[in-house]
Amino acid sequence: MPSTKIDIPNGHSMPKTHNLNVHEHRYDANFYDTMATIMSLRQTYIKDRFIFVKGEDMIPILKGLGARDADFERLKSITDQTRPDPTLEYRAASFGRYCIDFEARDIRRLEPQPYTLTVEEDWKRHDSAVRRTFAETPADMQENTVVQALMIFKALVFQNVPITPRDRLDYSSQSWVCMMFNGRIVTDISKGIFGEPALEGVHSDGSDHTMSVLLRCENMRPDSAVTFLHDNEETTGVPVSKVEPALIKARVQHRHFLDTLLFVDHDYKHSVTSLHPLCPSSIALRDVLVAFTRRPKMEGHISGYSDSMALHTESPMQIPLWLPEPVT
């Protein structure tokens, strides 16, 4: 529990797990029930351009993909291993880059790179265009089979979904870059710290498909951390309190473990309300996992640099990606 700016306990080590191998479950009838559920969600995603899945419904999906029972409980405290954010005093985070490769049918860890978003990508904040370097995703996060199953779930939902291309991304590639953030937002009124899940107001995240998953919340007021999806006509950077109601397309709220939102990032702008404590004399916190997935950057991208597709040498990961066979 934080006690200074964001004094988060670190160095905690959890038992290691094995990488998820979805192929081991292909002869389990539950696996195909899971695939049918995911394909149904995919159809909703294609039609509405977003899905919100309650945590209680995500658990059987992730187990059906091979996530281990023990990893669900371990995931609830994984955010204890995050480190202070480079530009926000009320947030701690870790960050990892992954390649989702539909041609090779696997997901691989990529080497670290700075993270940058710009005003031109509809992200307007005091640190727009700043190259931010976050603490790297710890092994306990990467090796958690629930996290790995979430990556596979997302890939199965968005594969071949038609989208509006973003400028200077390589849509001829069979690969996708998935940037995985684990973040903790804290509000501590006694120290003058007020957590903002989206300080930037209405924005986009420069990706093609964005997924946010709640891992934990404590002392959170019911009106806190509400997510709105907005028509792209809404003004970038406007605070939630000043948005045009007619341009709100959807409202969801992550309240329970593994509540999951997935949406087409370039079809909607979005915003999130502030984190208010239910009991003002106690700290409020909210832990989330956010995965931004897009095609690789091309030369001349507005961020000023291209994606490195080199593999991570110190913390490698490669897990198989099962895909339904195409109908011929």
Contacts in CASP RR format, 6 or more apart in sequence:
PFRMAT RR
TARGET T0000
AUTHOR 0000-0000-0000
METHOD contacts of the structure
MODEL  1
MPSTKIDIPNGHSMPKTHNLNVHEHRYDANFYDTMATIMSLRQTYIKDRF
IFVKGEDMIPILKGLGARDADFERLKSITDQTRPDPTLEYRAASFGRYCI
DFEARDIRRLEPQPYTLTVEEDWKRHDSAVRRTFAETPADMQENTVVQAL
MIFKALVFQNVPITPRDRLDYSSQSWVCMMFNGRIVTDISKGIFGEPALE
GVHSDGSDHTMSVLLRCENMRPDSAVTFLHDNEETTGVPVSKVEPALIKA
RVQHRHFLDTLLFVDHDYKHSVTSLHPLCPSSIALRDVLVAFTRRPKMEG
HISGYSDSMALHTESPMQIPLWLPEPVT
1 9 0 8 1.000
1 283 0 8 1.000
1 285 0 8 1.000
2 8 0 8 1.000
2 186 0 8 1.000
2 188 0 8 1.000
2 283 0 8 1.000
2 285 0 8 1.000
4 191 0 8 1.000
5 84 0 8 1.000
5 89 0 8 1.000
5 90 0 8 1.000
5 191 0 8 1.000
5 193 0 8 1.000
6 84 0 8 1.000
6 85 0 8 1.000
6 89 0 8 1.000
6 90 0 8 1.000
6 91 0 8 1.000
6 92 0 8 1.000
6 184 0 8 1.000
6 186 0 8 1.000
6 193 0 8 1.000
8 79 0 8 1.000
8 80 0 8 1.000
8 82 0 8 1.000
8 83 0 8 1.000
8 84 0 8 1.000
8 92 0 8 1.000
8 184 0 8 1.000
9 80 0 8 1.000
10 80 0 8 1.000
10 81 0 8 1.000
10 82 0 8 1.000
10 83 0 8 1.000
11 81 0 8 1.000
12 77 0 8 1.000
12 80 0 8 1.000
12 81 0 8 1.000
13 140 0 8 1.000
14 74 0 8 1.000
14 77 0 8 1.000
14 78 0 8 1.000
14 140 0 8 1.000
15 70 0 8 1.000
15 74 0 8 1.000
16 139 0 8 1.000
16 140 0 8 1.000
16 143 0 8 1.000
17 68 0 8 1.000
17 70 0 8 1.000
17 71 0 8 1.000
17 74 0 8 1.000
17 143 0 8 1.000
17 144 0 8 1.000
17 145 0 8 1.000
18 143 0 8 1.000
18 145 0 8 1.000
19 143 0 8 1.000
19 145 0 8 1.000
19 148 0 8 1.000
19 317 0 8 1.000
19 318 0 8 1.000
19 319 0 8 1.000
20 65 0 8 1.000
20 66 0 8 1.000
20 67 0 8 1.000
20 145 0 8 1.000
20 148 0 8 1.000
20 149 0 8 1.000
20 152 0 8 1.000
20 319 0 8 1.000
21 319 0 8 1.000
21 320 0 8 1.000
22 65 0 8 1.000
22 66 0 8 1.000
22 152 0 8 1.000
22 319 0 8 1.000
22 320 0 8 1.000
22 321 0 8 1.000
22 322 0 8 1.000
23 320 0 8 1.000
23 322 0 8 1.000
24 66 0 8 1.000
25 31 0 8 1.000
25 64 0 8 1.000
25 65 0 8 1.000
25 66 0 8 1.000
26 322 0 8 1.000
28 64 0 8 1.000
30 64 0 8 1.000
31 64 0 8 1.000
31 65 0 8 1.000
33 64 0 8 1.000
34 60 0 8 1.000
34 61 0 8 1.000
34 64 0 8 1.000
34 65 0 8 1.000
35 156 0 8 1.000
35 324 0 8 1.000
37 60 0 8 1.000
37 61 0 8 1.000
38 61 0 8 1.000
38 153 0 8 1.000
38 156 0 8 1.000
38 157 0 8 1.000
39 156 0 8 1.000
39 324 0 8 1.000
41 51 0 8 1.000
41 53 0 8 1.000
41 157 0 8 1.000
42 156 0 8 1.000
42 157 0 8 1.000
42 161 0 8 1.000
44 51 0 8 1.000
45 51 0 8 1.000
45 157 0 8 1.000
45 158 0 8 1.000
45 161 0 8 1.000
45 262 0 8 1.000
45 264 0 8 1.000
46 161 0 8 1.000
46 162 0 8 1.000
49 263 0 8 1.000
49 264 0 8 1.000
49 267 0 8 1.000
49 268 0 8 1.000
50 229 0 8 1.000
50 250 0 8 1.000
50 261 0 8 1.000
50 262 0 8 1.000
50 263 0 8 1.000
50 264 0 8 1.000
50 268 0 8 1.000
51 157 0 8 1.000
51 261 0 8 1.000
51 262 0 8 1.000
51 263 0 8 1.000
52 250 0 8 1.000
52 252 0 8 1.000
52 259 0 8 1.000
52 260 0 8 1.000
52 261 0 8 1.000
53 61 0 8 1.000
53 259 0 8 1.000
53 260 0 8 1.000
53 262 0 8 1.000
54 256 0 8 1.000
54 259 0 8 1.000
55 214 0 8 1.000
55 256 0 8 1.000
55 257 0 8 1.000
55 258 0 8 1.000
55 259 0 8 1.000
55 260 0 8 1.000
56 256 0 8 1.000
58 153 0 8 1.000
58 213 0 8 1.000
58 258 0 8 1.000
58 259 0 8 1.000
58 260 0 8 1.000
59 72 0 8 1.000
59 258 0 8 1.000
61 149 0 8 1.000
61 153 0 8 1.000
62 72 0 8 1.000
62 146 0 8 1.000
62 149 0 8 1.000
62 150 0 8 1.000
62 153 0 8 1.000
62 258 0 8 1.000
63 69 0 8 1.000
64 149 0 8 1.000
65 149 0 8 1.000
65 152 0 8 1.000
65 153 0 8 1.000
66 145 0 8 1.000
66 149 0 8 1.000
67 145 0 8 1.000
67 146 0 8 1.000
67 148 0 8 1.000
67 149 0 8 1.000
68 145 0 8 1.000
68 146 0 8 1.000
71 144 0 8 1.000
71 145 0 8 1.000
71 146 0 8 1.000
71 147 0 8 1.000
72 146 0 8 1.000
74 140 0 8 1.000
74 144 0 8 1.000
75 144 0 8 1.000
75 146 0 8 1.000
75 147 0 8 1.000
75 215 0 8 1.000
76 215 0 8 1.000
76 216 0 8 1.000
76 257 0 8 1.000
77 216 0 8 1.000
78 138 0 8 1.000
78 140 0 8 1.000
78 141 0 8 1.000
78 144 0 8 1.000
78 182 0 8 1.000
78 215 0 8 1.000
78 287 0 8 1.000
79 92 0 8 1.000
79 182 0 8 1.000
79 183 0 8 1.000
79 184 0 8 1.000
79 215 0 8 1.000
79 216 0 8 1.000
79 287 0 8 1.000
81 94 0 8 1.000
81 138 0 8 1.000
81 140 0 8 1.000
81 141 0 8 1.000
82 92 0 8 1.000
82 93 0 8 1.000
82 94 0 8 1.000
82 135 0 8 1.000
82 182 0 8 1.000
82 183 0 8 1.000
82 184 0 8 1.000
83 92 0 8 1.000
83 93 0 8 1.000
83 94 0 8 1.000
83 134 0 8 1.000
83 135 0 8 1.000
84 92 0 8 1.000
85 91 0 8 1.000
85 92 0 8 1.000
85 93 0 8 1.000
85 134 0 8 1.000
86 132 0 8 1.000
86 133 0 8 1.000
86 134 0 8 1.000
87 126 0 8 1.000
87 127 0 8 1.000
87 130 0 8 1.000
87 132 0 8 1.000
88 196 0 8 1.000
88 199 0 8 1.000
89 193 0 8 1.000
90 185 0 8 1.000
90 186 0 8 1.000
90 187 0 8 1.000
90 193 0 8 1.000
90 194 0 8 1.000
90 195 0 8 1.000
90 196 0 8 1.000
91 183 0 8 1.000
91 184 0 8 1.000
91 185 0 8 1.000
91 186 0 8 1.000
91 195 0 8 1.000
92 183 0 8 1.000
92 184 0 8 1.000
92 186 0 8 1.000
93 134 0 8 1.000
93 135 0 8 1.000
93 181 0 8 1.000
93 182 0 8 1.000
93 183 0 8 1.000
93 184 0 8 1.000
94 134 0 8 1.000
94 135 0 8 1.000
94 136 0 8 1.000
94 137 0 8 1.000
94 138 0 8 1.000
94 141 0 8 1.000
94 181 0 8 1.000
94 182 0 8 1.000
94 183 0 8 1.000
95 112 0 8 1.000
95 115 0 8 1.000
95 134 0 8 1.000
95 135 0 8 1.000
95 136 0 8 1.000
95 137 0 8 1.000
95 179 0 8 1.000
95 180 0 8 1.000
95 181 0 8 1.000
95 182 0 8 1.000
96 109 0 8 1.000
96 110 0 8 1.000
96 112 0 8 1.000
96 134 0 8 1.000
96 136 0 8 1.000
96 137 0 8 1.000
96 179 0 8 1.000
96 180 0 8 1.000
96 181 0 8 1.000
97 109 0 8 1.000
97 110 0 8 1.000
97 111 0 8 1.000
97 112 0 8 1.000
97 113 0 8 1.000
97 177 0 8 1.000
97 178 0 8 1.000
97 179 0 8 1.000
97 180 0 8 1.000
97 312 0 8 1.000
98 107 0 8 1.000
98 108 0 8 1.000
98 109 0 8 1.000
98 110 0 8 1.000
98 151 0 8 1.000
98 177 0 8 1.000
98 178 0 8 1.000
98 179 0 8 1.000
98 180 0 8 1.000
98 317 0 8 1.000
99 107 0 8 1.000
99 108 0 8 1.000
99 109 0 8 1.000
99 110 0 8 1.000
99 175 0 8 1.000
99 176 0 8 1.000
99 177 0 8 1.000
99 178 0 8 1.000
99 309 0 8 1.000
100 107 0 8 1.000
100 151 0 8 1.000
100 155 0 8 1.000
100 175 0 8 1.000
100 176 0 8 1.000
100 177 0 8 1.000
100 178 0 8 1.000
100 293 0 8 1.000
100 321 0 8 1.000
101 107 0 8 1.000
101 108 0 8 1.000
101 174 0 8 1.000
101 175 0 8 1.000
101 176 0 8 1.000
101 321 0 8 1.000
102 155 0 8 1.000
102 159 0 8 1.000
102 174 0 8 1.000
102 175 0 8 1.000
102 176 0 8 1.000
102 321 0 8 1.000
102 323 0 8 1.000
103 174 0 8 1.000
103 175 0 8 1.000
104 174 0 8 1.000
105 320 0 8 1.000
105 321 0 8 1.000
105 322 0 8 1.000
105 323 0 8 1.000
106 318 0 8 1.000
106 319 0 8 1.000
106 320 0 8 1.000
106 321 0 8 1.000
107 148 0 8 1.000
107 151 0 8 1.000
107 152 0 8 1.000
107 155 0 8 1.000
107 178 0 8 1.000
107 317 0 8 1.000
107 318 0 8 1.000
107 319 0 8 1.000
107 321 0 8 1.000
108 311 0 8 1.000
108 316 0 8 1.000
108 317 0 8 1.000
108 318 0 8 1.000
109 142 0 8 1.000
109 311 0 8 1.000
109 312 0 8 1.000
109 315 0 8 1.000
109 316 0 8 1.000
109 317 0 8 1.000
109 318 0 8 1.000
110 177 0 8 1.000
110 307 0 8 1.000
110 308 0 8 1.000
110 309 0 8 1.000
110 310 0 8 1.000
110 311 0 8 1.000
110 312 0 8 1.000
111 308 0 8 1.000
111 310 0 8 1.000
111 311 0 8 1.000
111 312 0 8 1.000
111 313 0 8 1.000
112 133 0 8 1.000
112 136 0 8 1.000
112 312 0 8 1.000
113 305 0 8 1.000
113 307 0 8 1.000
113 308 0 8 1.000
114 131 0 8 1.000
114 132 0 8 1.000
114 133 0 8 1.000
115 131 0 8 1.000
115 132 0 8 1.000
115 133 0 8 1.000
115 134 0 8 1.000
115 179 0 8 1.000
116 129 0 8 1.000
116 130 0 8 1.000
116 131 0 8 1.000
116 132 0 8 1.000
116 303 0 8 1.000
116 304 0 8 1.000
116 305 0 8 1.000
117 123 0 8 1.000
117 128 0 8 1.000
117 129 0 8 1.000
117 205 0 8 1.000
117 206 0 8 1.000
117 303 0 8 1.000
118 128 0 8 1.000
118 129 0 8 1.000
118 302 0 8 1.000
118 303 0 8 1.000
119 128 0 8 1.000
119 129 0 8 1.000
119 236 0 8 1.000
120 302 0 8 1.000
121 166 0 8 1.000
121 204 0 8 1.000
121 205 0 8 1.000
121 206 0 8 1.000
121 302 0 8 1.000
121 303 0 8 1.000
122 203 0 8 1.000
122 204 0 8 1.000
122 206 0 8 1.000
122 236 0 8 1.000
122 269 0 8 1.000
123 200 0 8 1.000
123 203 0 8 1.000
123 204 0 8 1.000
123 205 0 8 1.000
123 206 0 8 1.000
123 236 0 8 1.000
124 200 0 8 1.000
124 201 0 8 1.000
124 203 0 8 1.000
124 236 0 8 1.000
124 237 0 8 1.000
125 199 0 8 1.000
125 200 0 8 1.000
125 203 0 8 1.000
125 237 0 8 1.000
129 303 0 8 1.000
134 181 0 8 1.000
136 315 0 8 1.000
137 180 0 8 1.000
137 182 0 8 1.000
137 315 0 8 1.000
139 315 0 8 1.000
141 147 0 8 1.000
141 182 0 8 1.000
142 315 0 8 1.000
142 317 0 8 1.000
143 317 0 8 1.000
147 180 0 8 1.000
147 289 0 8 1.000
148 319 0 8 1.000
150 211 0 8 1.000
150 213 0 8 1.000
150 260 0 8 1.000
150 289 0 8 1.000
150 291 0 8 1.000
151 178 0 8 1.000
151 180 0 8 1.000
151 291 0 8 1.000
151 319 0 8 1.000
152 319 0 8 1.000
152 321 0 8 1.000
152 322 0 8 1.000
154 178 0 8 1.000
154 209 0 8 1.000
154 211 0 8 1.000
154 262 0 8 1.000
154 291 0 8 1.000
154 293 0 8 1.000
155 176 0 8 1.000
155 321 0 8 1.000
156 323 0 8 1.000
157 262 0 8 1.000
158 208 0 8 1.000
158 209 0 8 1.000
158 262 0 8 1.000
158 293 0 8 1.000
159 323 0 8 1.000
161 209 0 8 1.000
161 264 0 8 1.000
163 208 0 8 1.000
163 209 0 8 1.000
163 264 0 8 1.000
163 266 0 8 1.000
163 267 0 8 1.000
164 266 0 8 1.000
164 267 0 8 1.000
165 171 0 8 1.000
165 266 0 8 1.000
166 206 0 8 1.000
166 208 0 8 1.000
166 266 0 8 1.000
166 294 0 8 1.000
166 295 0 8 1.000
167 301 0 8 1.000
167 302 0 8 1.000
168 297 0 8 1.000
168 298 0 8 1.000
168 299 0 8 1.000
168 300 0 8 1.000
168 301 0 8 1.000
168 302 0 8 1.000
169 208 0 8 1.000
169 294 0 8 1.000
169 295 0 8 1.000
169 296 0 8 1.000
169 297 0 8 1.000
169 298 0 8 1.000
169 301 0 8 1.000
170 295 0 8 1.000
170 296 0 8 1.000
170 297 0 8 1.000
170 298 0 8 1.000
171 295 0 8 1.000
173 295 0 8 1.000
173 296 0 8 1.000
175 295 0 8 1.000
175 296 0 8 1.000
175 309 0 8 1.000
176 208 0 8 1.000
176 293 0 8 1.000
176 294 0 8 1.000
176 295 0 8 1.000
176 296 0 8 1.000
177 293 0 8 1.000
177 294 0 8 1.000
177 295 0 8 1.000
177 296 0 8 1.000
177 297 0 8 1.000
177 307 0 8 1.000
177 309 0 8 1.000
178 291 0 8 1.000
178 292 0 8 1.000
178 293 0 8 1.000
179 207 0 8 1.000
179 291 0 8 1.000
179 292 0 8 1.000
179 293 0 8 1.000
180 289 0 8 1.000
180 290 0 8 1.000
180 291 0 8 1.000
181 288 0 8 1.000
181 289 0 8 1.000
181 290 0 8 1.000
181 291 0 8 1.000
181 292 0 8 1.000
182 215 0 8 1.000
182 287 0 8 1.000
182 288 0 8 1.000
182 289 0 8 1.000
183 287 0 8 1.000
183 288 0 8 1.000
183 289 0 8 1.000
183 290 0 8 1.000
184 285 0 8 1.000
184 286 0 8 1.000
184 287 0 8 1.000
185 195 0 8 1.000
185 196 0 8 1.000
185 197 0 8 1.000
185 225 0 8 1.000
185 275 0 8 1.000
185 285 0 8 1.000
185 286 0 8 1.000
185 288 0 8 1.000
186 193 0 8 1.000
186 195 0 8 1.000
186 275 0 8 1.000
186 283 0 8 1.000
186 284 0 8 1.000
186 285 0 8 1.000
187 193 0 8 1.000
187 194 0 8 1.000
187 195 0 8 1.000
187 274 0 8 1.000
187 275 0 8 1.000
187 276 0 8 1.000
187 277 0 8 1.000
187 283 0 8 1.000
187 284 0 8 1.000
187 285 0 8 1.000
188 283 0 8 1.000
188 284 0 8 1.000
189 277 0 8 1.000
189 280 0 8 1.000
189 281 0 8 1.000
190 281 0 8 1.000
194 274 0 8 1.000
194 275 0 8 1.000
195 274 0 8 1.000
195 275 0 8 1.000
196 272 0 8 1.000
196 274 0 8 1.000
196 275 0 8 1.000
197 225 0 8 1.000
197 272 0 8 1.000
197 273 0 8 1.000
197 274 0 8 1.000
197 275 0 8 1.000
197 286 0 8 1.000
197 288 0 8 1.000
198 270 0 8 1.000
198 271 0 8 1.000
198 272 0 8 1.000
200 237 0 8 1.000
201 237 0 8 1.000
201 238 0 8 1.000
201 239 0 8 1.000
201 240 0 8 1.000
201 271 0 8 1.000
201 272 0 8 1.000
202 230 0 8 1.000
202 234 0 8 1.000
202 235 0 8 1.000
202 236 0 8 1.000
202 237 0 8 1.000
202 238 0 8 1.000
202 239 0 8 1.000
202 240 0 8 1.000
202 243 0 8 1.000
202 269 0 8 1.000
202 270 0 8 1.000
202 271 0 8 1.000
203 236 0 8 1.000
203 237 0 8 1.000
203 269 0 8 1.000
203 270 0 8 1.000
203 271 0 8 1.000
204 236 0 8 1.000
204 265 0 8 1.000
204 266 0 8 1.000
204 268 0 8 1.000
204 269 0 8 1.000
204 270 0 8 1.000
205 265 0 8 1.000
205 292 0 8 1.000
206 265 0 8 1.000
206 266 0 8 1.000
206 292 0 8 1.000
206 294 0 8 1.000
207 265 0 8 1.000
207 266 0 8 1.000
207 292 0 8 1.000
207 293 0 8 1.000
207 294 0 8 1.000
208 264 0 8 1.000
208 265 0 8 1.000
208 266 0 8 1.000
208 293 0 8 1.000
208 294 0 8 1.000
208 295 0 8 1.000
209 262 0 8 1.000
209 263 0 8 1.000
209 264 0 8 1.000
209 265 0 8 1.000
209 293 0 8 1.000
209 294 0 8 1.000
210 262 0 8 1.000
210 263 0 8 1.000
210 265 0 8 1.000
210 270 0 8 1.000
210 290 0 8 1.000
210 291 0 8 1.000
210 292 0 8 1.000
210 293 0 8 1.000
211 260 0 8 1.000
211 261 0 8 1.000
211 262 0 8 1.000
211 290 0 8 1.000
211 291 0 8 1.000
211 293 0 8 1.000
212 227 0 8 1.000
212 254 0 8 1.000
212 260 0 8 1.000
212 261 0 8 1.000
212 288 0 8 1.000
212 289 0 8 1.000
212 290 0 8 1.000
212 291 0 8 1.000
213 254 0 8 1.000
213 258 0 8 1.000
213 259 0 8 1.000
213 260 0 8 1.000
213 261 0 8 1.000
213 288 0 8 1.000
213 289 0 8 1.000
213 290 0 8 1.000
213 291 0 8 1.000
214 254 0 8 1.000
214 255 0 8 1.000
214 256 0 8 1.000
214 257 0 8 1.000
214 258 0 8 1.000
214 259 0 8 1.000
214 260 0 8 1.000
214 286 0 8 1.000
214 287 0 8 1.000
214 288 0 8 1.000
215 257 0 8 1.000
215 258 0 8 1.000
215 287 0 8 1.000
215 288 0 8 1.000
215 289 0 8 1.000
216 257 0 8 1.000
216 285 0 8 1.000
216 286 0 8 1.000
216 287 0 8 1.000
217 225 0 8 1.000
217 254 0 8 1.000
217 255 0 8 1.000
217 284 0 8 1.000
217 285 0 8 1.000
217 286 0 8 1.000
217 287 0 8 1.000
218 283 0 8 1.000
218 284 0 8 1.000
218 285 0 8 1.000
219 277 0 8 1.000
219 278 0 8 1.000
219 279 0 8 1.000
219 282 0 8 1.000
219 283 0 8 1.000
219 284 0 8 1.000
219 285 0 8 1.000
220 275 0 8 1.000
220 276 0 8 1.000
220 277 0 8 1.000
220 278 0 8 1.000
220 284 0 8 1.000
220 285 0 8 1.000
220 286 0 8 1.000
221 276 0 8 1.000
221 277 0 8 1.000
221 278 0 8 1.000
221 284 0 8 1.000
222 278 0 8 1.000
223 273 0 8 1.000
223 276 0 8 1.000
224 273 0 8 1.000
224 274 0 8 1.000
224 275 0 8 1.000
224 276 0 8 1.000
224 284 0 8 1.000
224 286 0 8 1.000
225 253 0 8 1.000
225 254 0 8 1.000
225 272 0 8 1.000
225 273 0 8 1.000
225 274 0 8 1.000
225 275 0 8 1.000
225 286 0 8 1.000
226 251 0 8 1.000
226 252 0 8 1.000
226 253 0 8 1.000
226 272 0 8 1.000
226 273 0 8 1.000
227 251 0 8 1.000
227 252 0 8 1.000
227 253 0 8 1.000
227 254 0 8 1.000
227 261 0 8 1.000
227 270 0 8 1.000
227 271 0 8 1.000
227 272 0 8 1.000
228 240 0 8 1.000
228 243 0 8 1.000
228 248 0 8 1.000
228 250 0 8 1.000
228 251 0 8 1.000
228 270 0 8 1.000
228 271 0 8 1.000
228 272 0 8 1.000
229 248 0 8 1.000
229 249 0 8 1.000
229 250 0 8 1.000
229 251 0 8 1.000
229 252 0 8 1.000
229 263 0 8 1.000
229 268 0 8 1.000
229 269 0 8 1.000
229 270 0 8 1.000
230 243 0 8 1.000
230 247 0 8 1.000
230 248 0 8 1.000
230 249 0 8 1.000
230 268 0 8 1.000
230 269 0 8 1.000
230 270 0 8 1.000
230 271 0 8 1.000
231 247 0 8 1.000
231 248 0 8 1.000
231 249 0 8 1.000
231 268 0 8 1.000
231 269 0 8 1.000
232 267 0 8 1.000
232 268 0 8 1.000
232 269 0 8 1.000
233 247 0 8 1.000
234 243 0 8 1.000
234 244 0 8 1.000
234 247 0 8 1.000
234 269 0 8 1.000
236 269 0 8 1.000
239 271 0 8 1.000
240 271 0 8 1.000
240 272 0 8 1.000
240 273 0 8 1.000
243 271 0 8 1.000
249 268 0 8 1.000
250 268 0 8 1.000
252 261 0 8 1.000
253 259 0 8 1.000
254 261 0 8 1.000
254 288 0 8 1.000
263 270 0 8 1.000
265 292 0 8 1.000
265 294 0 8 1.000
275 284 0 8 1.000
275 285 0 8 1.000
275 286 0 8 1.000
276 284 0 8 1.000
277 283 0 8 1.000
277 284 0 8 1.000
278 284 0 8 1.000
296 306 0 8 1.000
296 307 0 8 1.000
296 309 0 8 1.000
297 303 0 8 1.000
297 305 0 8 1.000
297 306 0 8 1.000
297 307 0 8 1.000
298 306 0 8 1.000
299 306 0 8 1.000
300 306 0 8 1.000
END
